[in-house]
Amino acid sequence: MNEKDYKCDVIVYDKDMCQEFVIWKSGFHWKKWTQKTVLFNIFGFGMKLHELNINILYCVLAAIVMCLAVRLHFRVIQEQLLVITSLGVQVTTYFALGRQCQQFYDLSSIQDVVINEAITMHKVIFYLAILLKDHKEPHKLSHLIPLFTVYH
């Protein structure tokens, strides 16, 4: 994660009752996309794609557009964590194409909020997580919900 690409903001609505934590990506990386476009064009001219059948070129173009659409559909641009002391926690995720996903966790179903760690081959990742209670057996955990994991 490049720290320059992400920004964090904390909004306090009421000192003891409601706080919102927002993490979002900075703008579009024009330099990166320009470099990739130039490299793709050089590769295309090197392979003499401009001399091929036009139908093949249309299929290649359609495949590229589909890959871009799928990538943008799942790209997270902003995550919000709204903490209301007496109600619970709402997690909102905003995607690049305007889609948003909201999850609300009732205070009675939250056992704890912890900073957890995950160990990979090359690094240790720390992340915020919500521990949910099991309604049938309150002393057991039902789920571990990681927060802001897209940014690792």
Long-range contacts (C-beta under 8 A, 24 or more apart in sequence): 1-151, 1-152, 6-151, 16-85, 17-84, 17-85, 17-86, 18-82, 18-83, 18-84, 18-85, 19-82, 19-83, 20-80, 20-81, 20-82, 20-83, 21-80, 21-81, 21-83, 22-78, 22-79, 22-80, 22-81, 23-78, 23-79, 23-80, 23-148, 23-151, 24-77, 24-78, 24-79, 24-94, 25-76, 25-77, 25-78, 72-96, 72-97, 73-97, 73-99, 76-150, 79-147, 79-148, 79-150, 81-147, 81-148, 89-113, 89-130, 91-145, 91-147, 93-150, 103-145, 105-130, 105-132, 105-145, 108-133, 109-133, 109-135, 109-142, 111-141, 116-144, 116-146, 125-152, 127-152
